[in-house]
Amino acid sequence: MNSSRALHRSAARTTTVAARRTRRGSEFDSLVRRIGERDRVAYEELYRRTRGLVYSRVLNIVCDTGYAEETCHEVYLQVWRSAASFDPARGNALTWLTTLAHHQAVDRVRRECSAAGHEHRWGVCDYRPAADVVAEEILRRQEERAIRLGLSTLTPIQRESVVLAFYGGLTYPQVAARLGIGLPAVKARIRSGLAQLKVALA
């Protein structure tokens, strides 16, 4: 009997959570539609309710608070410019927003690690899997080869810091803890390493 009641309560909680998520999703869809009509109040509300999520998603990729702040600014500018093209039939607004954040963060990392003038820009509406998987895979391998060659030009300490941050997915404080050095030294190594990568890949 107690087991049956517990199952009933668990099912009720699951249903309630699902209903809340659905309601929240439709609220975000409505906010983005209003932003597409240049509603600044809706824009401010979306920013207030989603900034923490967007910032954490971006920071996890770029591993630098300064870059994360700049990238978040770019994400919300893109939201303002492209909200009118949002199509709820292709995915909900929160998925659209977090995908924009992911693309902007990846683009930021690629800009820092790739040759000047070789930017890979993501389409505003391209939040579905790419159709031309073969071409994308070729591009990815070419970029990886170029970056590996560029990494070989770094000093061992620069290379270790850059690899831990951008390939190991560690934050700057985590890199500092892993290497047993101070945070300012880690930041200096990574910034100088990225600067040298730009020269090597140019």
Disulfide bonds with the S-S distance in Angstrom:
none
